[in-house]
């Protein structure tokens, strides 16, 4: 029984997939609020030009520049698709379970796929510094890495509740030359207002995004990079699903169920969008499940226009949202703690293509289920990816009860090697 499939270098996809032309209806465009200056007109002052072009592109396929392809290969692409044979035996399930290994990256997560592209474009446009936010720290680490190897400076605003316990990941960002601030911070006008009220404010991705945007907006040599939510970010991440499709051909198999965790949507979109394209264009019958925390079950929120950041610097996006100033309790899988979901994924959810499940805030069930994966497959998933593992295991157990031989594909978007304090706290490990 084959347990792993990978691609030859010549078979690595050379284009990103843009699902916009294949959506069941036009994607609602960003819009400005009724009062105040135009956020849309200000976008060129905040974002990388080529990324902005890709954001609104109607082209189905976008060529990956040769320089970005070289960076992808150096960062370990292609990444294998594994058959979870030991896990299947442990669960005594007739299901066939496959997982994509995005943890095989220099920083341990899928985030490098768009970080490398954004930094490459930023360097070509003449910028000297990139700014950003990060929640779990995977995105901040990825952008720090990408900035370092493309010769850019990097500033990261990191959600304070996570900054305080991920000391090793903080050290890694600093080793790569990044300037990292706990958010809300006293170094931006917006952050200082919240910081002065409460220096121990837990922070949120929405707040950190506002700080990153403000910081880039006041420096003409800097540009802002976003790690999730927007169309161009998900497009860059489709390298994951496109590789996976080719690897399923090697296995001579095809998924009935596609699963990944979701916060803003980058890893779910990157893994699922090529298969959603098959569902839309070819009529493939696939069940898509987004695994979330009850703390931030944004796909169970309201489908409406909302800001992507706390301070209302961004345009308003049509998405499933909990409200851009929602108060959400910190969790160890904090990369999932974001108020809104990608407009593309929100539309597909609204049209009935994506199901969602939200797990309890204490995370014990999620981490205990992930422990089964660690014991059988030997990989330690990031806390966020543990949600994907948990959902896949539950679907496999349903197959054990029904006797159905379904094919379950799930994305492990990050490694947990710098997240052990989270597992220790939740599971009471010595």
N, C-alpha and C positions, 0 to 999 in steps of 0.2 A: 504493500500500500504506500503510495507516494505521500510524504508528509510535508513537502516544501516545494514551491515553484518560484522561480525567478526568471527575469528576462536577461537576454544578452544586451550589451551596451547599445548595439545598433537597433534594438527593439524598443528602447525607451521612448515614450511619446515625445514628439517635438512640437506639439501644439497644445494649448490649453482649450478646454471646452467651455463655451459660453452658452448656457442653457436659455438665455433670454429669447432667442428666436423660436424656441420650441415650447415655451410656456403655454398653458391652455388659454390664457388671455393676456393682454398687455400688462407689463409690470407698472403699477402706479408710480409716477415720477416723484422725486423729492419736491417739497414745496416750502415756501417761506411762511412764517407765522403772519398773522394779520397786522401786527405792530412791530416796529423796529426795523433795523437795516436788513438788506437782503443777505441771507446766509448763502444762497446759491451763487450770487455774484462774487462772494468772497472766497469761494472754494479754490480758485486758482492761486490765491495767496497763501493757502494752507496746505495744499496737496501737490504731489508730484504730477507733472503734466501728463505723462504717458499713462499713469494710473487713472487719472481723471478721464482720459480718452477711453480707456478700457471700461471704466465704470458705466459709460453710456453707449458702448458699442452694441450694434445689432448683428455683428458678424458671429457666426456659429463657432468658428475656429480662429484662434489668435496664435500666431507663430511665437514660439519661445526663442528669444534671441540666443545666438551662439554663445555669447558671454555668460548668459544665465545658465545655459545647458552645461557649460564647463563647471560652473559653481555647483550645480545640482550633482554632477558626477563626483566632485570632490566631497560633497556632503553625503555621499553614500547611496545615491540613486543608481539603479532601481533598488527597491526594498522588497524583501520576500513576502509572499503570502504563505502562511502555514496552515496545514490541516491539524486541528487540535485532537489528535488521535487519543492521547492519554486522557484528556478531559472527557471525550466521548465515552471511553471505557468507565471512567469514574462515575459518570452520570447514568450509565447504562441506557443510553438513548440511541434510537435508530437515526437520529438526525446526524447530518454531516456538518461539522463546524469548522469554519475557516476564519483566521484573523490576519489582518494586515499589520505589518511590523513597522509603524512609523516611529517607534522608539529607537530605531537604528539611524540616528542622526547625531551630529556632533554635540548638540545641546539636549538630545533626548526627546525631541518631539517633532511633530509635523510642522510646527510654526516656521521652521527655516524655509519652507517652500515659497512662502510669500515674502519673508524677510529678505532673502537673497535677491528676489526680483525687484522689490521696492528699493533696496539700497543700490542695486546696479543702475536702475533708472535715475535715482537721485544723483548719483555720482556723474552720470552722463549729462544731467541738466545743470551741473555746476554747483550743487549744494555741498556744503562742508559739514553739516550736522543734521542728524535726524532726531526727532523727539517722539515719544510715545507714552502710552499707559501700559500697565500690566496688572493682572489679577493674581493668578496662580504663580506667575513668574516665568512660565514657559515662553511667552511671547517676548517679554523683556530680555530674557536670555538669548533668544533667537535673534532679535534685532541687534543686541550687543555684539553677537558673533558676526552677523552679516555686515554690520558697520565696520568692524575691525578688519575683516578681510577685503573690504572694498575701499578702505582708507578714509572712512568717515568717523566723525565724533558722534556719540550717542548719549542722549539724556532720557532717563526712564523715570516715570512717576508711578510708584508701586503702591497698590492698596495697602494701607498701613497694617490692617489686621493680619495680612500674610507676610508683609515685610518683617514683622516682629518675630515670626517663628521660623522662617526659611533662611537661616543664617548662611548655610552653605551655598544656596543659590545666589544670595546677595554677593557672597565672595566671588563666585564664578563670574557674575556680571562685571564686577570691579576688576577682576583679573583680565577681562577682555577690554578694559579701558572705559567702561560706561560710567557716567555720572548718575547715581541713583538716589531718588528722594522718596521718603515715605509720604504717601498722599492721604489726606490733604497736607500740603507742605506750606511753609512760610515763604517760598521763593516765587510764587505767582500771586497776583492780586486776588484772584478768586480763591485759591487754596488758603491764603492767609486769613481770609474772612472766617472760614470754617475752623482753621487751626487756632486762631485767637480765641474762639468760643470754646474749643475743646481740643487741646494738644494731643489727646489720646483718641480722637475720632477714628472709628474703625475704617472709614473710607469706603469707596465703591469704585467699580470700573467707570461708571458715569462721571464721578468726580475726577478721577485720574485722567480720563479722556479730555475733560475741560482744561485741566492743567497742561497737558501735552499740547493742546491746540493753542492755548494762550502763549505758551513758551515759544512755539514755532512762529506764531503770528508777529511777535515783536523782534524777530531776528531774520533779516532778509537772506542770510546765509544758511538758514535752517528750514527744514520741511517736516511735516507731520506724517507719520506712518501709522496706519491702523492695523491691528492684528486679526480682526474678525468683522462680521456683519456686512460690509459693503461687497458689491458685486465683484469688483476686481480681485478682492482678497479670496473669495470663494473660487473664482476662476483659476487663480494661481494654484490653489489647493487641488484642483481636479486632476493634477498629475497622479494623485493617490488612486482615485477610482479608475482612471484610464489604465494605469499599470495593472490594477486588480482585474479588470476585464480581460486583459491579455493573459494574465496568470490563470484565470479560471479556464481559459481555452486549453492551457497546458494540462490542467487537471481533468479536462473534458467534463466540466460541471458548470452549474450556473445557480446563483442564489435565488431562493424563494423568499428569504427574509434578509433585509439589510439594516444593520443596527449601528448607531454610534451615539455618544453622549453629545449634548448640545448646551452651549451657553449663548454666545452670539451667533455661532453657526459655522465656523471655519472648518472644523474637522468633520462634522457631519456632512456639510456641503461638499467638501473635497472628496469624501469617500462615496457619498450617495448620488451626487448630481449626474455623473455619467450613467448610472443605472436608472435614475429617474428619467434621463433622456431616452433610454430604451423603453421605459414604460410609456412615455408620451409618444414616441415616434414609431415604435415597433409593437406596441400593445402587450409588452411583457407583463406578466402578473407577478408583481413583487410587493411584499409588505415592507414598508419603511417605518422604523420605530426610532424616535428620538428619546434618549434617556436623560432625565433631568432630576434636579433636587426640588422638593416641595418649597424650599426657601426661595427659589427663583424659577418657578414653572412658567416661564414667559409664554410658551406656546399654548398655555391654558388661560392666558390673559385676554385682553381686548384687542381686536383687530382694528387699528385706527392709526391716524397720524400722530407721531410723537417725536420728540427730540432724541438724538442718540447720546446726548451728554447731559449732565446735571445743570450746567450753567447756560444751556440753550444757545451754544455757539454754532452747532451744526444745523443744517436744514432739517425739516421734519420729514420723517420716513413713514410710509405706510407699512406697519408691521404689527405682529402680536407683541403687546407690551404690558408691563405691570405699572407703568408710570415712570418717567425719567428721574423722578426724585423719590422713588420708592425706598423704604427702609427695609433692608434685607439682612438677616442675621448671618454673620460669617460662618463658613463651613470649611472643612479641610479640602474639599474639591472646589476651591473658590473660583476657579476658572469658569464655573457654571453660574456664578452669581452675577448675572447681568439682567437688566430690566427688560431688554428687547431682543427680538430674534431677527435675523437677516430678512430683509424684504422679500427676497426670492423664496426662501424657505417658508416664510409666513404666507405668501400667496399659495404655495403648493399645499401647505397645511390647510388653508382656508378652502381650497378646492378638493380636499379629501384625500390627497396623495400621501400624507405623512401622519402617522399615529404618534402619540407621545405617552410616556409613563413618567411619573414623578415619585421619587423615593424619599423616605422620611429624613428629616433634617439631622437626626443624630448620626446618620451614615453607618450605623453598626451593621445593618443588614447588607448594605452594599459592600462594605469592606470584608465581612465574613464570607460573602459569596466570592469576592475576588481572591480570598485566601485559597479557595479550592483551585482556582486557576493557577496560582503561584505554586501550589503543591504538585500540580499535574504537568503544567507546561513549563514551569521554571522561570517565567518572566514576571517581574514586578511592575504592574501598570501604575501610571500616575493616578492620583486620587480621582481625577476627572474620568480617566479611562476605565476605572473600576466600575463606573456606572454602566458603561458599554458592556463590560464583561458580565456584570450582574444580569442585565437584560437578556443577553445571549444565553446564559445558563438557564434562566427561567423559561425562555422559549424552547430550549432543548428538553427541559423537564416536561413541558406540555406535550412535546412529541413522544416522550416516553409513555405518557398516559394514553395518548391517542393512537400510538403506533405509527404515526406519519413519519416518513423518511424525508423530512424537509432539509434543505440546504440553508444553513445560517451563516451569514458573513458579518463580521463585526470588526470595527477599526479600533486598534489600540494606538491612540494618537500620541501617547507619551510614556516615557519610562519614569518610574517612581524612585529612582536612586537618590534623589535629593529631597524626597518627601516622606522619609521614614518617620519623622516626628508626628506626622498626621496619622499614620497607621498605628503608631505606638499609643497615641492619645485616645483614639477611638476604640481600639481592640485591647488596650491594657497590656501591651507587650512589655516584657522586662528589658 
